[in-house]
Amino acid sequence: MMAAIKENARSSLIVAGRVMNEAISFLVFIILDILDFILCYTYKVIDFIIEAEWKPCYCSSIKEAITSSGSILVSERGESKIVCLTSSSKLHLEEISDTLYTRPSLMAEVSKLTVNELKRRKFDNAGVIQQSCERLKNGSVRSTFTVNSTIVEMLQGKMGGQKSHDVTPRWSDCDCNTCNSWSSSCKDSLFVRVDGAKANFEEDVIFIHGFISSSAFWTETLFPNFSKAAKSKYRLFAVDLLGFGRSPKPSDSLYTIREHLEMIEKSVLEAHKVKSFHIVAHSLGCILALALAVKYPGSVKSLTLIAPPYFPTPKGEQATQHMMRRIAPRRVWPPIAFGASIACWYEHISRSVCLVICKNHRLWDFLTKLVTRNRIKTYLIEGFCCHTHNAAWHTLHNIICGTAGKIEGYLDMVRNKLKCEVTVFHGEDDELIPVECSYNVQSRIPRAHVKVVQKEDHITIVVGRQKSFARELEQIWNNSTCSK
């Protein structure tokens, strides 16, 4: 009897907590919607005063046909691409996520009349592009385009020929040597930390970090804890992804999956003549790892995914929008979900966060060391702070949200085309990427081995248990070698 009463009381408290979370979240995010709307115009004015030009943003649900960089937005059947010109005068479709410019909010509803007016606007330049738009059920826009060869000349005239990446940091970005050293270097490649065997190595391992992190996530945890035998056998590569850590942070990049993959290929595979490799990836890095494995199916010896963000899309829903709602649910609790919602839904508020945190990362690093009296290493803080808003914003949307419709295809390719061992690790207490995501991966790749680590979360799945995790990785690599 008492047990039943306690259970009923517990259930009531849970329901009450959910209702309170919903109510508070509703109010908080209405305020944030309004604040982001105000900040949009505030930043336009500041950008114009400091940089002498209006910087485009994604506040409008329908982007202008030609952006300030000379690119053209094409949105069709729920997929968005940017048409741009390559150095060889060939058109290239750069895939972007529709979540960049379609994020329903209170202010979006209030400004419906303005949006409808923009919707009627047509772009007509010498009959090059013909556009027809119709409102979809979910509020996005479907467009069909006819593009002929004369668009190349138009883009050449608009762009003035092929430009190299813009290396000038924006006023709201940090310009210290750590963040901007790449701009004065002739090398246009990622920062890569190489460890392990220097010569006579037998195999290579590529480590790919997650969102707003860096190679230090691996080099400060796992690398010191690999055994001497492993370090004499394996050559270890940990990269800072494009836009993060000490890697290039071009202000005009869209940070698409193509750009991220090409930089990994150029900086690791080509630069170090890597022919076959093991992959270890965390969170967002799992998406890049899957794409890399699919591109080089015969080269991957083992695939280790840590907290992969895979949410199957329900029938009838748009994959990108479903993914955005799952990883950024617009809730104030838990705190990690609130942080993800700020980063994903609010372009200008998240820029303000970067202005305070990233531009002043040296101050935060100093204060952390002062408060802790150097009792802890600050590599996690360094990784969190050393990026730009442009890099974080576009990577979050174009990689996590933008590839939501492709992940199932990647997983099917790994299942059918790759023969390597697939291992998935997940923290039981992960509040950002739930454990169900790893089991979702296993449902697509039945041979994948899922290991759920109790009492660990999104970060402590590695940090804090690095010694045991290093042993587990070595065992995976050894088993993979023996099986071949």
C-alpha positions in Angstrom: 0.0 0.0 0.0 2.7 2.5 1.0 4.8 1.5 -2.1 1.8 2.3 -4.3 1.3 5.6 -2.7 5.0 6.5 -3.1 4.9 5.5 -6.7 1.8 7.6 -7.4 3.5 10.5 -5.6 6.6 10.1 -7.7 4.6 9.9 -10.9 2.7 13.1 -9.9 5.9 14.9 -9.3 7.3 13.8 -12.6 4.2 15.1 -14.4 4.3 18.3 -12.5 7.9 18.8 -13.3 7.3 18.3 -17.0 4.4 20.7 -17.0 6.5 23.3 -15.2 9.3 22.8 -17.7 6.9 23.2 -20.6 5.4 26.4 -19.2 8.7 28.0 -18.2 10.3 27.0 -21.6 7.3 28.6 -23.5 7.8 31.9 -21.7 11.6 31.9 -21.9 11.7 31.1 -25.6 9.1 33.7 -26.5 11.5 36.3 -24.8 14.4 34.8 -26.8 12.5 35.0 -30.0 12.0 38.7 -29.5 15.6 39.2 -28.3 17.0 37.5 -31.4 14.7 39.7 -33.6 16.1 42.8 -32.0 19.7 41.6 -32.1 19.3 41.0 -35.8 19.0 44.7 -36.5 21.5 45.6 -33.8 24.2 43.6 -35.5 23.4 44.9 -38.9 24.0 48.4 -37.7 27.2 47.5 -35.8 28.5 45.5 -38.8 27.8 48.5 -41.1 29.5 50.9 -38.7 32.6 48.8 -38.1 32.9 46.8 -41.4 31.2 49.3 -43.8 28.8 46.7 -45.2 25.5 45.0 -44.3 26.2 41.3 -43.4 23.5 38.9 -44.6 21.8 36.6 -42.1 19.2 33.8 -42.2 16.3 35.6 -40.6 14.2 35.6 -43.7 12.5 32.3 -44.6 13.2 33.0 -48.3 16.8 34.1 -49.1 17.6 36.4 -51.9 18.4 34.6 -55.2 21.9 36.0 -55.3 23.8 36.6 -52.0 26.5 39.1 -51.4 29.1 36.5 -52.3 27.5 35.8 -55.7 26.0 32.4 -54.8 22.5 31.3 -55.7 20.1 29.5 -53.3 18.2 26.6 -54.8 15.5 25.0 -52.6 13.7 22.0 -53.9 11.9 19.0 -52.4 13.1 19.9 -48.9 16.8 20.0 -50.0 18.8 23.2 -50.3 21.9 23.9 -52.3 24.1 26.8 -53.0 25.2 27.3 -56.6 28.7 28.5 -56.8 31.5 28.7 -59.4 34.7 26.6 -59.0 38.1 27.7 -60.1 37.6 25.6 -63.3 34.5 27.6 -64.2 32.2 24.7 -63.4 29.0 25.0 -61.4 29.1 23.3 -58.1 26.0 22.6 -55.9 27.0 23.2 -52.3 24.5 21.4 -50.1 23.2 23.4 -47.2 20.5 22.7 -44.6 17.1 24.4 -44.9 17.2 24.8 -41.1 19.5 27.7 -41.6 16.7 29.9 -42.8 13.5 27.9 -41.8 13.2 27.9 -38.0 9.5 28.6 -36.9 9.3 31.1 -34.1 6.9 33.6 -32.7 8.5 36.5 -34.6 8.2 34.5 -37.8 4.5 34.2 -37.2 4.1 37.9 -36.4 5.9 38.8 -39.6 3.9 36.6 -41.9 2.8 39.5 -44.0 6.4 40.5 -44.6 7.3 36.9 -45.5 4.4 36.7 -48.0 5.6 39.9 -49.6 9.1 38.5 -50.0 7.6 35.3 -51.4 6.0 37.2 -54.3 9.4 38.7 -55.2 10.8 37.1 -58.3 14.3 37.1 -59.6 14.6 37.6 -63.4 17.9 38.4 -64.9 18.1 37.8 -68.7 15.9 34.8 -68.4 18.6 32.9 -66.6 16.6 31.7 -63.6 12.9 31.0 -63.4 11.4 30.4 -60.0 8.0 29.2 -58.9 7.2 28.9 -55.2 4.4 27.2 -53.3 3.9 27.0 -49.6 4.5 23.5 -48.2 2.4 22.0 -45.4 5.2 22.6 -42.9 5.7 26.2 -43.9 8.9 25.8 -45.9 9.2 26.8 -49.6 9.5 24.5 -52.6 11.1 26.0 -55.6 12.0 24.8 -59.1 14.8 26.4 -61.1 16.0 26.3 -64.6 19.7 27.2 -64.9 21.5 27.5 -68.2 25.1 27.8 -69.1 25.1 31.7 -69.1 24.9 31.6 -65.3 28.6 30.9 -65.3 29.3 34.3 -66.9 26.9 36.0 -64.5 28.7 34.4 -61.5 32.1 35.3 -63.0 31.0 38.9 -63.3 29.5 38.9 -59.8 32.4 37.2 -58.1 35.2 38.8 -60.2 36.8 35.4 -60.7 37.5 32.7 -58.1 38.3 34.2 -54.7 40.4 32.6 -52.1 38.9 32.2 -48.6 38.4 35.4 -46.7 41.0 35.3 -43.9 40.1 38.6 -42.2 38.4 37.9 -38.8 35.2 39.7 -38.1 35.1 42.3 -35.4 33.2 39.9 -33.2 35.7 37.1 -33.6 39.0 36.6 -31.8 42.1 37.6 -33.7 44.8 36.2 -31.4 47.7 34.1 -32.7 46.0 30.9 -31.6 42.8 31.5 -33.4 44.2 33.3 -36.5 47.7 32.0 -37.1 46.5 30.1 -40.1 45.8 33.3 -42.0 49.5 34.2 -42.2 50.5 30.7 -43.3 50.8 29.5 -46.8 49.3 26.2 -45.8 45.5 25.9 -46.2 45.1 22.7 -44.2 43.8 21.6 -40.8 45.8 21.6 -37.6 46.7 17.9 -37.2 48.4 16.4 -34.1 50.4 13.3 -35.0 51.5 10.9 -32.3 52.4 7.2 -32.0 54.8 5.4 -34.3 57.2 7.8 -36.2 58.6 5.0 -38.4 57.8 1.4 -39.3 54.2 1.9 -38.2 51.8 -0.8 -39.2 48.4 1.0 -39.2 46.9 4.5 -39.0 44.1 5.8 -36.7 42.1 9.0 -37.4 40.3 10.7 -34.4 37.5 13.1 -35.2 36.1 15.3 -32.4 32.6 16.6 -31.9 30.9 20.0 -31.9 32.7 23.0 -30.4 35.6 20.8 -29.4 39.1 20.2 -30.7 41.8 17.6 -31.1 42.7 18.1 -27.5 39.7 16.0 -26.6 41.8 13.1 -27.7 45.4 14.3 -27.3 44.9 15.2 -23.6 43.0 12.1 -22.7 43.6 9.0 -24.8 47.0 9.7 -26.4 49.0 9.7 -23.1 47.3 6.5 -22.0 47.9 4.3 -25.0 50.3 1.5 -24.3 53.9 1.5 -25.6 53.0 -1.5 -27.8 50.2 0.5 -29.4 52.3 3.6 -29.9 55.0 1.6 -31.6 52.4 0.0 -34.0 49.9 2.7 -34.7 50.3 6.2 -36.1 47.7 8.4 -34.5 46.1 11.5 -36.1 43.8 13.9 -34.2 42.5 16.9 -36.3 41.0 20.2 -35.4 38.0 20.3 -37.7 37.6 23.3 -40.1 36.6 26.3 -38.1 37.6 24.9 -34.7 40.7 24.9 -32.5 43.8 25.9 -34.5 42.4 25.0 -37.9 41.4 27.6 -40.5 38.3 29.6 -39.8 37.4 31.3 -43.1 34.6 33.8 -42.6 33.0 33.1 -46.0 32.8 29.3 -45.7 29.5 27.5 -45.3 31.2 24.6 -43.5 29.4 21.9 -45.5 30.1 18.2 -45.3 32.0 18.5 -48.6 34.3 21.1 -47.2 34.9 19.2 -43.9 35.6 16.0 -45.7 37.9 17.6 -48.3 40.0 19.2 -45.6 40.4 15.9 -43.7 41.4 14.2 -47.0 43.9 17.0 -47.8 45.3 17.4 -44.3 45.6 13.7 -43.3 45.0 11.2 -46.1 47.0 13.0 -48.8 49.5 14.9 -46.6 50.6 11.8 -44.7 49.9 9.2 -47.5 47.3 7.3 -45.5 46.0 4.3 -47.4 44.0 2.5 -44.8 42.9 3.5 -41.4 40.8 3.0 -38.2 38.3 5.8 -37.3 37.4 6.9 -33.8 34.7 9.7 -33.7 32.6 11.5 -31.1 29.2 13.0 -31.4 29.0 15.3 -34.5 32.3 13.7 -35.7 30.4 10.4 -36.1 28.6 11.9 -39.1 31.8 12.9 -40.7 33.3 9.4 -39.9 30.3 7.7 -41.6 30.7 9.9 -44.7 34.4 9.3 -44.8 33.9 5.5 -44.4 31.3 5.5 -47.2 33.7 7.4 -49.5 36.6 5.0 -48.7 34.9 1.7 -48.1 37.9 -0.4 -48.8 40.2 1.6 -46.6 38.4 1.5 -43.2 39.7 -1.2 -40.9 37.4 -0.4 -37.9 34.8 2.2 -37.1 34.3 3.3 -33.5 31.4 5.7 -32.9 30.9 7.5 -29.6 27.4 9.0 -29.0 26.3 9.1 -32.6 23.4 11.5 -33.3 21.1 9.3 -35.3 17.3 9.9 -35.0 15.3 8.1 -37.6 12.8 10.4 -39.3 9.2 9.5 -38.9 7.2 9.0 -42.1 5.8 12.3 -43.4 8.3 14.5 -41.6 11.2 16.5 -43.0 14.5 15.0 -41.8 16.3 18.2 -41.2 13.5 19.8 -39.2 13.0 16.6 -37.2 16.7 16.5 -36.3 16.7 20.1 -35.2 13.8 19.6 -32.9 15.4 16.5 -31.4 18.8 17.9 -30.6 17.5 21.4 -29.8 14.0 20.9 -28.2 13.6 24.5 -27.0 13.5 23.4 -23.3 15.2 25.1 -20.4 15.9 21.8 -18.7 18.2 19.9 -18.9 20.8 22.7 -19.2 22.6 20.9 -22.0 19.4 20.9 -24.1 18.9 24.6 -23.3 22.4 25.3 -24.6 21.8 23.3 -27.7 18.6 25.2 -28.4 20.3 28.6 -28.0 23.0 27.4 -30.5 20.6 26.0 -33.0 17.6 28.2 -33.0 19.0 31.7 -32.5 21.6 33.0 -35.0 22.1 36.4 -33.3 21.9 35.3 -29.6 24.4 32.5 -30.3 26.6 35.1 -32.0 26.4 37.2 -28.8 27.4 34.1 -26.8 30.5 33.7 -29.1 31.3 37.4 -28.7 31.4 37.0 -24.9 33.1 33.6 -24.7 35.1 33.0 -27.9 36.5 36.5 -28.4 37.6 36.6 -24.8 38.8 32.9 -24.5 42.1 34.0 -23.1 40.4 35.7 -20.2 38.2 32.7 -19.4 41.3 30.4 -19.6 43.1 32.7 -17.1 40.2 32.9 -14.8 39.7 29.1 -14.8 43.3 28.5 -14.0 43.2 31.2 -11.3 40.0 29.8 -9.6 41.2 26.1 -9.8 44.8 27.1 -9.0 45.8 25.0 -12.0 44.5 21.8 -10.4 42.7 20.9 -13.6 43.7 21.1 -17.3 41.7 23.6 -19.3 41.7 21.7 -22.7 37.9 21.3 -22.7 37.5 25.1 -22.2 40.1 25.8 -24.9 38.2 23.5 -27.3 34.9 25.1 -26.4 36.1 28.7 -26.9 38.4 28.4 -29.9 35.9 28.8 -32.8 33.9 31.4 -34.6 30.2 31.9 -34.7 30.2 31.4 -38.4 31.9 28.0 -38.1 29.7 26.8 -35.2 26.5 28.0 -36.7 27.0 26.5 -40.2 28.6 23.3 -39.0 25.7 22.7 -36.6 23.1 23.2 -39.2 24.9 21.8 -42.3 26.4 18.7 -40.7 24.0 17.6 -37.9 20.7 18.9 -39.3 21.6 19.0 -43.0 22.7 15.3 -43.2 19.8 13.9 -41.3 18.3 12.6 -44.5 21.5 11.0 -45.5 22.6 9.1 -42.4 20.4 6.1 -43.1 22.1 5.8 -46.5 25.5 6.1 -44.9 24.6 3.4 -42.4 23.2 1.1 -45.1 26.4 1.5 -47.0 28.5 0.6 -44.0 26.3 -2.4 -43.4 26.4 -3.6 -47.1 29.7 -2.4 -48.4 32.1 -2.3 -45.5 33.4 -5.5 -43.8 35.1 -3.7 -40.9 34.1 -4.0 -37.2 31.7 -1.4 -36.0 31.6 -0.5 -32.3 29.3 2.1 -30.7 29.9 3.5 -27.2 27.3 5.6 -25.3 27.0 7.1 -21.9 23.9 5.9 -19.9 23.4 9.5 -18.6 23.9 11.3 -21.9 21.2 14.1 -21.9 22.2 15.6 -25.2 22.2 12.5 -27.4 20.1 9.8 -25.8 21.2 6.1 -25.7 18.4 5.2 -28.2 20.6 6.8 -30.9 23.2 4.1 -30.6 20.5 1.3 -30.7 19.1 3.1 -33.8 22.5 2.7 -35.4 22.5 -1.0 -34.4 19.1 -1.4 -36.0 20.6 -0.4 -39.4 23.9 -2.2 -38.8 23.0 -5.5 -37.0 26.7 -6.5 -36.6 27.5 -3.3 -34.7 28.4 -3.9 -31.1 26.8 -1.3 -28.7 28.3 -0.7 -25.3 26.4 1.5 -22.9 28.6 2.8 -20.1 26.8 3.3 -16.8 26.9 6.6 -14.9 28.6 8.4 -17.8 27.4 11.3 -20.0 28.2 12.9 -23.3 31.7 14.0 -22.2 32.6 11.6 -19.4 32.2 8.7 -21.8 35.8 9.5 -22.6 37.0 12.2 -20.1 37.6 10.6 -16.8 37.8 7.0 -18.0 40.5 7.5 -20.6 42.7 4.7 -19.4 40.1 2.0 -19.7 38.8 3.5 -22.9 42.3 3.5 -24.4 42.5 -0.3 -23.6 39.2 -0.9 -25.3 40.2 0.9 -28.4 43.5 -1.1 -28.6 41.5 -4.3 -28.3 39.2 -3.2 -31.1 42.1 -2.4 -33.4 43.9 -5.7 -32.5 40.7 -7.7 -33.2 40.3 -6.0 -36.5 43.8 -6.8 -37.5 43.5 -10.4 -36.4 40.2 -10.9 -38.3 41.9 -9.9 -41.5 
